């Protein structure tokens, strides 16, 4: 089930030039595929960022798709039950959140070229500006945050390498 794009309430004066946009999708147990989640993200980005100062650089779109793929795949593999994803664009930040049904905190493995699998969360931390894990009822939510820069700004390797992880309860 996909919830259509909608504008969040603007500030009281209605002067917000770029209102918050959100999109959500919920999948039943075993029904989610990473490809479906990427389609939801692409549709959101096509609607939310067609022109102007919030245009998404190509590399950031690819990074966002990688994050969606990794987080949804992890939810499918490690958490029984339904899964949901929300995407939010607010001001200068794109946030992708995936919620699953296990409260177990994820483990970020260090890169190991000899290991097959187990690299997903390391990749999410590498391409995101910030990653936050929060307990939610009987499960957890993992949110990856991307700062949007005006088109033409380079890919900041320093900000990429300083991605942080926070655990909230």
C-alpha positions in Angstrom: 0.0 0.0 0.0 1.5 3.4 -1.0 0.3 6.6 0.6 0.3 9.4 -2.0 2.6 12.4 -1.8 1.2 15.2 0.3 2.4 18.6 1.5 2.7 18.9 5.3 1.2 21.9 6.9 3.1 25.1 6.2 4.1 27.5 8.9 1.4 29.7 10.4 2.0 32.5 8.0 2.1 30.2 5.0 5.4 31.7 3.9 7.4 28.5 3.7 8.9 28.6 0.2 9.6 24.8 0.3 7.0 23.0 2.4 7.8 19.6 3.9 6.9 16.7 1.6 6.4 13.1 2.7 5.7 9.8 1.1 5.0 6.5 2.9 4.7 2.9 1.9 3.6 -0.1 4.0 4.1 -3.8 3.0 2.6 -6.9 4.5 4.7 -9.7 5.9 6.8 -11.0 3.0 5.4 -8.6 0.4 8.2 -6.1 0.2 11.0 -6.1 -2.4 13.8 -3.7 -2.6 12.8 -2.9 -6.2 9.3 -1.8 -5.1 10.8 0.5 -2.4 13.2 2.0 -5.0 10.2 2.7 -7.2 8.5 4.6 -4.4 11.6 6.6 -3.8 12.0 7.4 -7.5 8.4 8.6 -7.8 8.8 10.8 -4.7 12.0 12.4 -6.0 10.5 12.9 -9.4 7.6 14.8 -7.8 9.4 16.6 -5.1 12.6 17.7 -6.8 11.9 18.5 -10.5 13.6 21.9 -10.6 15.0 24.7 -8.5 17.4 24.9 -5.6 16.3 21.5 -4.3 17.3 19.6 -7.4 19.0 16.4 -6.4 22.5 15.8 -7.7 22.7 12.4 -9.6 25.1 10.9 -7.1 22.8 11.7 -4.2 19.9 10.0 -6.0 22.0 6.9 -6.5 23.1 7.0 -2.8 19.4 7.3 -1.7 18.5 4.3 -3.9 21.3 2.3 -2.3 20.1 3.2 1.2 16.6 2.1 0.4 17.8 -1.2 -1.1 20.0 -2.0 1.9 17.5 -1.0 4.6 14.5 -2.7 3.0 16.6 -5.9 2.3 17.8 -6.0 5.9 14.2 -5.6 7.2 13.1 -8.4 4.9 15.9 -10.7 6.0 16.1 -10.0 9.7 12.6 -9.0 10.8 9.5 -11.1 10.5 6.3 -9.2 9.8 5.3 -6.0 7.9 7.7 -3.3 6.9 7.2 0.4 6.2 9.3 3.1 4.5 8.8 6.9 4.7 10.7 9.5 2.7 10.7 13.1 3.8 12.1 16.2 2.2 12.3 19.2 4.5 14.3 22.3 3.9 17.8 21.1 2.9 17.5 17.5 4.0 16.2 14.2 2.6 15.4 11.6 5.2 14.7 7.9 4.4 13.3 5.8 7.2 12.5 2.1 7.3 10.6 0.6 10.1 10.5 -3.2 10.9 9.2 -5.5 13.6 12.4 -6.5 15.4 13.7 -4.4 18.3 17.2 -5.9 17.9 19.7 -3.2 17.2 21.5 -3.7 13.9 25.2 -4.4 13.8 27.5 -2.3 11.5 30.2 -4.6 10.2 33.5 -3.2 9.1 34.3 -3.7 5.4 35.8 -7.1 4.7 36.6 -8.0 1.1 36.6 -11.7 2.1 33.1 -11.8 3.6 30.1 -12.4 1.5 27.2 -10.2 2.7 27.0 -8.1 5.8 28.1 -4.9 4.1 24.8 -3.1 3.9 24.7 -1.0 7.0 28.4 -0.1 6.5 27.4 1.2 3.0 24.4 3.1 4.5 26.7 4.8 7.0 29.2 5.6 4.3 26.9 7.4 1.9 24.6 9.1 4.4 25.4 12.2 6.4 23.7 10.8 9.5 22.1 7.5 10.5 19.8 7.2 13.5 18.4 3.9 15.0 15.3 4.4 17.2 13.3 1.8 19.1 9.6 2.0 18.1 7.1 -0.1 20.0 7.8 -3.7 19.1 10.3 -2.8 16.4 12.8 -0.2 15.3 13.2 2.5 12.8 16.4 3.3 10.9 16.7 6.7 9.4 19.3 7.9 6.9 19.7 11.6 6.5 21.1 13.4 3.4 21.9 17.1 3.4 21.0 18.7 0.1 23.4 21.1 -1.4 22.7 23.5 -4.3 23.3 22.0 -7.7 27.0 22.4 -8.7 28.4 21.7 -5.2 30.8 18.9 -5.1 30.4 15.6 -3.3 32.0 16.3 0.1 34.1 13.3 1.0 34.8 14.8 4.4 31.1 15.0 5.4 30.6 11.5 4.0 33.3 10.0 6.1 32.0 11.6 9.2 28.6 10.0 9.1 27.4 9.3 12.6 25.2 6.7 14.1 22.9 7.5 17.0 20.8 5.1 19.0 17.6 6.6 20.5 15.2 4.8 22.8 
